[in-house]
Every structure is written in structure tokens, then in C-alpha cells.
């Protein structure tokens, strides 16, 4: 019997995505980020989360989804990568789901070399792309963000 995995489901422009629940710290209502000069293009700015200044990422750009203004109904997912804590701006969070590992089709089986997506899981209401936070930033983007956060 395969292990169950827990995922936090969220949406962007009507498309369904998920993150491994163990990488998620919390979900909070959207606030307007403070712009961060010299940050990578996919960083909207920074927010203060309980005294910790964290970068806010526009993951719409990563997935080729058209940009939109930040809305009061948007939500922020505070999550951890291998190297840092980040905040993801999403349209909405729909909850936690469980699935078995054998229900997940690995991204490499679909298209070798696919970036930012770990796999896909089918559900009653469609497919959900599982986002891979650990491949989210390239080394250049990581360095650029580190420099911007220091200034």
C-alpha cells in the first residue's frame, strides 16, 4: 500500500494547483506588498509576517498566467523551500486534500525537463498540478533576491 500525501489546494485564474502540506506554514489574507528594488521579476515585494520580512512571489508569471491586480479576496500562502521561507500570492485556497502517491503522475513522465511542477493528480473536478517549491528559484534569482533583501 502506498503512502498518503497531504496537499494544500489553491487556484490561479481558475486553474487548480497544490503544495505539499508539510511545506506550508500558514495561509493569510492578502495585503499589499512593499516593492523590493532589484528583486527578481517574479518577486512582487515583501510583507511582514509576525516580524519576519518575507518575499512575495507572483507565481502567475511562472505558469504563464496573465497578471492581475491584487484583490482583497486573494490569499497569501507562507511556505518553506529548502533554502528560505516564501510567500505565494494566490487567488484562493480551497483546502487540504489527501491522495496516495500512486495517484500522482510525475511531471517527468508527462514532459521531461518540466520546471516548477512535481506532478499531476486527477480529481473529480479536474486535474491539479503539484507545485515544486524547491525548484522555484534559479541560482541567479536566488542570488538576486538575497542581494535585494540585504539592501
BELJONOR-V788884 format. One record per backbone hydrogen bond with DSSP energy under -1.0 kcal/mol. CO is the residue of the C=O (numbers start at 0). NH is the residue of the N-H. E is the energy in kcal/mol with one decimal. If there is no record, write none. Layout:
CO:NH:E
CO:NH:E
This chain:
2:100:-2.0
4:98:-2.0
5:20:-2.5
6:96:-2.7
7:18:-1.6
8:93:-1.7
8:94:-1.0
9:16:-3.1
10:90:-1.8
10:91:-1.1
11:14:-2.5
14:11:-2.0
15:128:-2.0
16:9:-2.6
17:130:-3.1
18:7:-3.0
19:22:-1.9
20:23:-1.6
22:79:-3.0
25:77:-2.8
27:75:-3.3
33:45:-2.4
35:38:-1.4
39:42:-2.2
41:57:-3.1
44:55:-3.2
45:33:-2.9
46:53:-2.8
48:51:-1.4
51:48:-2.9
53:46:-2.2
54:86:-2.1
55:43:-2.7
56:58:-1.1
56:88:-2.0
58:62:-1.5
59:64:-2.9
60:63:-1.4
70:73:-1.5
73:29:-1.8
74:89:-2.8
75:27:-2.7
76:87:-2.5
77:24:-3.4
77:25:-1.5
78:85:-3.2
83:80:-3.5
85:78:-2.7
86:56:-3.4
87:76:-2.5
89:74:-2.6
91:10:-2.6
94:8:-3.4
96:6:-3.0
98:4:-3.4
99:102:-1.8
100:103:-1.4
104:119:-2.3
105:108:-1.2
106:110:-2.6
110:113:-1.6
115:131:-2.7
117:106:-2.5
118:129:-3.3
119:104:-3.1
120:127:-2.6
122:125:-1.6
125:122:-2.8
127:120:-2.3
128:17:-2.0
129:117:-3.2
129:118:-1.0
131:134:-1.3
132:135:-1.7
137:141:-2.6
138:142:-2.3
139:143:-2.6
140:144:-2.8
141:145:-2.4
142:146:-2.4
143:147:-2.3
144:148:-2.7
145:149:-1.3
146:150:-1.3
